[in-house]
Amino acid sequence: MGLQKTLKALSDPIRREILNLLKSGRMSAGEITDHFPVTGASISRHLSLLKEADLIRDTREGKFIFYELNASVLEEILLWISDLKGETSNDSEE
């Protein structure tokens, strides 16, 4: 799954906010950039890291690139975290 890349991608607050923005649907790089007080080049780097971690997908349409969440990787992470949580919260003896 490339968990190390995924966790690194999730470690940055801007990248987490980009994922939050994409929850409501696909967006162009320009639309994403408009939400942040950083340069377009900086957002491009964040998008690249999210893409390397397979957390987002991109689609080129003409001169625009649209980004959307990759739900399957997010589901894998949630399953992994749930499994960890299940093992650590299993403190009661039966």
C-alpha positions in Angstrom: 0.0 0.0 0.0 3.0 2.4 0.4 1.9 3.3 3.9 5.0 5.4 4.6 4.2 7.6 1.5 0.6 7.8 2.6 1.4 8.8 6.2 3.9 11.4 5.0 1.3 12.9 2.6 -1.2 13.1 5.4 1.3 14.7 7.8 1.0 18.1 6.3 -2.0 20.4 7.2 -2.3 21.9 3.7 -2.4 18.4 2.1 -5.1 17.3 4.6 -7.1 20.5 3.7 -6.8 19.7 0.0 -8.3 16.2 0.7 -11.1 17.9 2.6 -11.8 20.2 -0.3 -11.9 17.3 -2.7 -14.5 15.5 -0.5 -17.2 17.6 -2.3 -16.0 16.7 -5.7 -13.3 17.1 -8.3 -11.5 20.5 -8.6 -8.9 22.0 -10.9 -5.5 23.0 -9.6 -6.4 26.6 -9.9 -9.6 26.1 -7.8 -7.6 24.4 -5.1 -4.9 27.1 -5.2 -7.5 29.8 -4.6 -8.2 28.3 -1.1 -4.6 28.8 0.2 -2.3 31.7 0.9 0.7 30.0 -0.8 2.0 29.9 -4.4 0.7 27.8 -7.2 4.0 26.0 -7.3 3.7 25.1 -3.6 0.2 23.7 -4.2 1.5 21.8 -7.3 4.1 20.1 -5.0 1.4 19.2 -2.5 -0.7 17.8 -5.2 2.2 15.8 -6.5 2.9 14.3 -3.1 -0.8 13.4 -2.7 -0.7 11.8 -6.1 2.5 9.8 -5.4 0.7 8.5 -2.2 -2.2 7.5 -4.5 -4.6 9.6 -2.3 -5.8 11.6 -5.3 -6.2 11.0 -9.1 -5.8 13.5 -11.8 -7.5 13.8 -15.2 -6.5 16.2 -18.0 -9.2 17.9 -19.9 -7.9 20.4 -22.4 -5.5 22.7 -20.6 -6.9 21.9 -17.2 -6.1 19.2 -14.8 -8.8 18.1 -12.4 -8.1 16.3 -9.1 -10.3 13.9 -7.2 -10.1 11.7 -4.1 -9.0 8.1 -4.5 -11.4 6.5 -2.1 -10.0 3.0 -2.3 -6.7 4.1 -0.7 -8.5 6.0 2.0 -10.6 3.0 2.8 -7.5 0.9 3.1 -6.0 3.4 5.6 -9.3 3.4 7.6 -9.3 -0.4 7.7 -5.7 -0.4 9.0 -6.4 2.2 11.6 -9.6 0.4 12.7 -7.5 -2.8 13.0 -5.0 -1.0 15.2 -7.7 0.6 17.3 -9.4 -2.8 17.7 -6.2 -4.4 19.0 -5.4 -1.5 21.4 -9.0 -1.1 22.8 -9.4 -4.8 23.5 -8.4 -4.4 27.1 -11.5 -6.0 28.6 -11.2 -9.6 29.6 -14.0 -12.0 28.8 
